[in-house]
Amino acid sequence: MIGTSVVSTPTRVGNAALVEEIKALKRERNAVLLAHYYQTPDIQELADVVGDSLALAQAADRTGADTILFAGVHFMAETAKILNPGRKVLVPDPHAGCSLADSTPAEAFADLLRRHPDHLVVSYINCSAAVKAMSDIICTSSNAVRVVNSLPKDRRIIFAPDKHLGAYVQRVTGRDLMLWDGVCEVHVDISIDKLRLLMGKYPDARLIAHPECPQHILDEADHVGSTASLLEFVQRDNGQRFIVATEVGILHRMRAAVPQKELIPAPVHADNACACSECPYMKLNTLEKVRDALRDGCPEVVLPENVRLGAERALRRMLALG
């Protein structure tokens, strides 16, 4: 799944000058702006490529730009640096982290691997560069099943860090995986009770869910897939109403793709402003921070070369699968 090129849409008047400043800085710095589907609409509209983790890793690998500005979370920018050691990689906000990456400290992960030296290690891309460097191969939610199926049937496998994605892959592939106990705080916050009430209110709605959701959510779903897969599904399916169980940022691209269809965010446990799943880390990035990063050339992602090389080997094995 390749990234989605941005279709130009009207910009709010208040942001027009800022957007033009960013465009000028991009030209001046020979910079490419990569943005995840979970970014705010104004950043998505300005990006050169919008996509999921796999598409953005592929875009980072292909780019000829001198500077990569990655509007996502920190592990995504690290991935771009791993694949582009000679290019400057910037992030709008260095505090844009990830609960999954944080759940897997490198020291604790290394200890697990020392205790299970006979296992192959598959790490979900939502992890630090240090964890990637200890892995045999990386996967994304788009290709996790394909990655696991590519490994020898007689080898035991450690899957980290998302236990819900790992459990889903285990059910689909039939492989026995040792799962690291990590979760995405956004997807586990979706309320099954509120979701069932919503499904009762809209019995014709199709539930689509990201595999980072717990099994009791996935069991209710009409389609399970990566962010890009969910976007693709609402375009090709004949349904006219969808309940979307993933981070609410994807609704911007979905509504642009299928304006005639109704898209409803899955409800969460807490009563927040939109009663939907929002990643607080993704939303740390703003247009102002994008401008500042391009203008100042920082914050920059820097990695120890031994870590980068180990992580690149694991990433290249994934990318070679296509």
C-alpha positions as CSV (number, residue, x, y, z in Angstrom):
1,M,0.0,0.0,0.0
2,I,1.6,3.2,-1.1
3,G,1.0,6.6,0.3
4,T,-1.9,8.8,-0.8
5,S,-0.9,12.0,-2.6
6,V,-2.7,15.0,-1.2
7,V,-5.5,16.6,-3.2
8,S,-5.5,20.3,-2.7
9,T,-8.3,21.6,-0.6
10,P,-9.2,25.1,0.6
11,T,-7.2,26.4,3.6
12,R,-8.7,28.4,6.4
13,V,-7.9,32.1,5.9
14,G,-6.2,32.3,9.3
15,N,-3.7,29.7,8.2
16,A,-3.1,30.9,4.7
17,A,0.1,32.9,5.4
18,L,1.5,30.1,7.6
19,V,0.9,27.6,4.9
20,E,2.6,29.7,2.3
21,E,5.6,30.2,4.7
22,I,5.9,26.4,5.1
23,K,5.7,25.8,1.4
24,A,8.5,28.3,0.8
25,L,10.6,26.7,3.5
26,K,10.0,23.3,2.0
27,R,11.3,24.6,-1.4
28,E,14.3,26.4,0.2
29,R,15.3,23.3,2.2
30,N,14.5,20.8,-0.5
31,A,12.3,19.1,2.1
32,V,9.5,16.5,1.9
33,L,6.7,16.5,4.5
34,L,5.4,13.0,5.4
35,A,2.3,12.8,7.5
36,H,0.4,10.0,9.1
37,Y,-3.4,9.6,8.6
38,Y,-3.8,10.5,12.3
39,Q,-2.5,14.0,11.9
40,T,-4.8,17.0,12.0
41,P,-6.5,17.8,8.7
42,D,-4.4,21.0,8.1
43,I,-1.2,19.0,8.3
44,Q,-2.5,16.3,6.1
45,E,-3.6,18.8,3.4
46,L,-0.1,20.3,3.4
47,A,1.8,17.0,3.3
48,D,3.6,15.6,0.2
49,V,2.6,12.1,1.2
50,V,-0.1,10.9,3.7
51,G,-0.2,7.3,4.6
52,D,0.0,4.5,7.2
53,S,3.3,3.3,8.7
54,L,4.1,1.0,5.9
55,A,3.4,3.6,3.2
56,L,5.4,6.2,5.0
57,A,8.4,3.9,5.5
58,Q,8.3,3.2,1.8
59,A,8.0,6.9,0.9
60,A,10.9,7.7,3.2
61,D,13.0,5.0,1.5
62,R,12.2,6.4,-2.0
63,T,12.7,10.1,-1.3
64,G,15.4,12.2,-2.9
65,A,14.8,15.2,-0.6
66,D,17.6,16.6,1.5
67,T,15.4,17.0,4.5
68,I,12.5,14.8,5.7
69,L,10.0,16.4,8.0
70,F,8.0,13.6,9.6
71,A,4.6,14.7,11.1
72,G,3.7,11.6,13.1
73,V,5.2,10.2,16.2
74,H,8.8,9.7,17.1
75,F,9.3,6.1,16.1
76,M,8.1,7.0,12.6
77,A,10.7,9.7,12.3
78,E,13.3,7.3,13.6
79,T,12.3,4.8,10.9
80,A,12.9,7.5,8.3
81,K,16.4,8.2,9.7
82,I,17.2,4.5,9.8
83,L,16.6,4.3,6.1
84,N,18.2,7.7,5.3
85,P,21.4,8.1,7.4
86,G,22.7,10.8,5.1
87,R,19.6,13.0,5.2
88,K,18.3,15.4,7.9
89,V,15.2,14.0,9.6
90,L,13.1,16.5,11.6
91,V,10.1,16.2,13.9
92,P,7.6,18.9,14.7
93,D,7.5,17.9,18.4
94,P,10.0,15.5,20.0
95,H,7.5,14.7,22.7
96,A,5.1,13.0,20.2
97,G,5.8,9.5,21.5
98,C,3.8,6.3,21.4
99,S,2.4,4.1,24.2
100,L,3.5,1.0,22.4
101,A,7.1,2.1,21.9
102,D,7.1,3.3,25.6
103,S,5.8,-0.1,26.7
104,T,9.0,-1.8,25.4
105,P,12.1,-0.6,27.1
106,A,15.2,-1.8,25.3
107,E,16.8,-3.2,28.4
108,A,13.8,-5.3,29.3
109,F,13.4,-6.5,25.7
110,A,17.0,-7.5,25.6
111,D,16.6,-9.5,28.8
112,L,13.6,-11.4,27.2
113,L,15.7,-12.2,24.1
114,R,18.6,-13.5,26.3
115,R,16.2,-15.9,27.9
116,H,14.8,-17.1,24.6
117,P,17.8,-17.3,22.2
118,D,16.1,-19.8,19.9
119,H,13.2,-17.5,19.0
120,L,13.0,-15.3,15.9
121,V,12.0,-11.8,16.7
122,V,9.2,-9.9,14.8
123,S,8.7,-6.4,16.0
124,Y,5.9,-4.2,15.1
125,I,7.1,-0.9,13.6
126,N,5.6,0.9,16.6
127,C,8.8,0.5,18.7
128,S,12.1,2.3,19.3
129,A,15.1,2.1,17.0
130,A,16.9,0.1,19.8
131,V,14.2,-2.5,19.8
132,K,14.2,-2.7,16.0
133,A,18.0,-3.3,16.1
134,M,17.4,-6.4,18.3
135,S,14.8,-7.8,15.9
136,D,15.0,-10.2,12.9
137,I,12.3,-8.4,10.9
138,I,9.9,-5.6,11.3
139,C,6.2,-5.6,10.4
140,T,3.4,-3.1,10.2
141,S,-0.3,-3.7,10.6
142,S,-0.6,-3.9,6.8
143,N,1.9,-6.8,6.4
144,A,2.1,-8.5,9.8
145,V,0.4,-11.6,8.6
146,R,2.6,-11.8,5.5
147,V,5.8,-11.2,7.6
148,V,4.9,-14.0,10.1
149,N,4.0,-16.4,7.3
150,S,7.3,-15.7,5.6
151,L,9.2,-17.2,8.5
152,P,10.2,-20.9,8.8
153,K,7.4,-23.0,10.3
154,D,9.7,-24.8,12.6
155,R,11.0,-21.6,14.3
156,R,9.5,-20.1,17.5
157,I,8.6,-16.4,17.3
158,I,8.6,-13.5,19.7
159,F,6.1,-10.8,18.6
160,A,6.4,-7.3,20.1
161,P,5.1,-4.9,21.3
162,D,1.4,-5.0,20.6
163,K,-0.3,-8.0,22.2
164,H,-3.6,-7.4,20.4
165,L,-2.1,-7.2,17.0
166,G,0.0,-10.2,17.9
167,A,-3.0,-12.2,19.0
168,Y,-4.8,-11.3,15.8
169,V,-1.8,-12.4,13.7
170,Q,-1.7,-15.6,15.7
171,R,-5.4,-16.4,15.0
172,V,-5.0,-15.7,11.3
173,T,-1.7,-17.6,10.7
174,G,-2.1,-20.4,13.3
175,R,1.4,-19.7,14.5
176,D,2.2,-19.9,18.2
177,L,3.6,-16.5,19.1
178,M,5.2,-15.3,22.3
179,L,3.5,-11.9,22.8
180,W,5.0,-8.9,24.5
181,D,2.5,-7.3,26.9
182,G,2.0,-3.9,25.2
183,V,-1.1,-2.1,24.0
184,C,-2.0,1.0,22.1
185,E,-3.8,3.3,24.6
186,V,-6.0,4.7,21.8
187,H,-7.4,1.4,20.6
188,V,-7.9,-0.2,24.0
189,D,-9.9,2.8,25.1
190,I,-12.8,2.0,22.7
191,S,-15.8,0.9,24.8
192,I,-17.4,-2.3,23.7
193,D,-20.6,-1.5,25.7
194,K,-21.0,1.9,24.0
195,L,-20.0,0.4,20.7
196,R,-22.8,-2.2,20.9
197,L,-25.3,0.5,21.8
198,L,-24.2,2.4,18.7
199,M,-24.5,-0.7,16.5
200,G,-28.0,-1.2,17.9
201,K,-28.9,2.3,16.9
202,Y,-27.5,1.8,13.4
203,P,-28.1,-1.8,12.5
204,D,-27.1,-1.2,8.9
205,A,-23.7,0.1,9.8
206,R,-20.6,-1.9,9.1
207,L,-18.0,-2.0,11.9
208,I,-14.4,-1.7,10.7
209,A,-11.6,-2.0,13.2
210,H,-7.8,-1.8,13.4
211,P,-6.1,-4.9,14.7
212,E,-4.6,-3.0,17.6
213,C,-8.1,-3.2,19.1
214,P,-8.8,-6.0,21.7
215,Q,-10.3,-9.2,20.4
216,H,-13.8,-8.4,21.8
217,I,-13.9,-5.4,19.4
218,L,-12.5,-7.4,16.4
219,D,-15.0,-10.2,17.0
220,E,-17.8,-7.7,16.2
221,A,-16.1,-6.2,13.1
222,D,-17.1,-6.7,9.5
223,H,-13.6,-5.8,8.4
224,V,-10.3,-5.8,10.3
225,G,-7.2,-4.1,8.8
226,S,-4.6,-1.4,8.9
227,T,-5.4,2.2,8.6
228,A,-4.9,2.1,4.9
229,S,-7.0,-1.0,4.6
230,L,-9.9,0.6,6.4
231,L,-9.7,3.6,4.1
232,E,-9.7,1.2,1.1
233,F,-12.6,-0.8,2.5
234,V,-15.0,2.1,2.8
235,Q,-14.3,3.0,-0.8
236,R,-14.9,-0.4,-2.3
237,D,-17.7,-1.7,0.0
238,N,-21.3,-1.1,-1.0
239,G,-22.3,-0.1,2.6
240,Q,-23.4,3.5,3.2
241,R,-22.7,3.8,6.9
242,F,-19.5,2.7,8.8
243,I,-18.5,2.7,12.4
244,V,-14.7,3.3,12.5
245,A,-12.8,1.7,15.3
246,T,-9.4,3.5,15.1
247,E,-7.9,6.9,15.7
248,V,-10.3,9.6,14.5
249,G,-7.8,11.3,12.3
250,I,-8.5,8.8,9.5
251,L,-12.0,10.2,9.1
252,H,-10.6,13.3,7.3
253,R,-9.2,11.1,4.4
254,M,-12.3,8.9,4.5
255,R,-14.7,11.8,4.2
256,A,-12.7,13.2,1.3
257,A,-12.8,9.8,-0.4
258,V,-16.5,8.9,0.2
259,P,-18.3,12.2,1.0
260,Q,-21.7,10.5,0.3
261,K,-21.2,7.9,3.0
262,E,-21.7,8.3,6.8
263,L,-18.7,7.7,8.9
264,I,-19.1,7.3,12.7
265,P,-16.2,7.2,15.1
266,A,-16.3,4.3,17.6
267,P,-17.0,5.6,21.1
268,V,-14.5,5.5,24.0
269,H,-14.8,4.8,27.7
270,A,-14.1,8.4,28.8
271,D,-16.3,11.4,28.1
272,N,-14.0,13.6,26.1
273,A,-14.7,16.5,23.7
274,C,-15.6,14.3,20.7
275,A,-16.3,11.0,22.5
276,C,-13.9,9.4,20.0
277,S,-10.4,7.8,19.9
278,E,-7.8,10.5,19.7
279,C,-4.0,9.9,20.0
280,P,-2.7,12.7,22.3
281,Y,0.8,12.3,20.9
282,M,-0.2,12.6,17.2
283,K,-2.1,15.8,18.1
284,L,0.9,17.5,19.6
285,N,2.0,18.4,16.0
286,T,0.8,21.7,14.7
287,L,1.3,23.9,11.6
288,E,3.4,26.3,13.8
289,K,5.7,23.5,14.9
290,V,6.0,22.2,11.3
291,R,7.1,25.8,10.3
292,D,9.5,26.1,13.2
293,A,11.2,22.7,12.5
294,L,11.8,23.7,8.9
295,R,12.9,27.2,9.7
296,D,15.3,26.1,12.6
297,G,16.4,22.7,11.3
298,C,15.4,21.1,14.6
299,P,14.4,19.0,16.5
300,E,16.5,16.6,14.5
301,V,16.5,12.8,14.9
302,V,20.0,11.4,15.6
303,L,20.7,7.7,16.1
304,P,23.9,5.8,17.1
305,E,25.2,4.1,14.0
306,N,25.4,0.7,15.5
307,V,21.7,0.9,16.4
308,R,20.8,2.4,13.1
309,L,22.5,-0.4,11.2
310,G,20.9,-3.2,13.2
311,A,17.5,-1.6,12.8
312,E,18.0,-1.1,9.1
313,R,18.7,-4.8,8.5
314,A,15.4,-5.7,10.1
315,L,13.5,-3.0,8.2
316,R,15.1,-3.9,4.9
317,R,13.9,-7.5,5.4
318,M,10.4,-6.2,5.7
319,L,10.6,-3.9,2.7
320,A,12.0,-6.7,0.6
321,L,8.6,-8.6,1.1
322,G,6.9,-5.8,-0.9
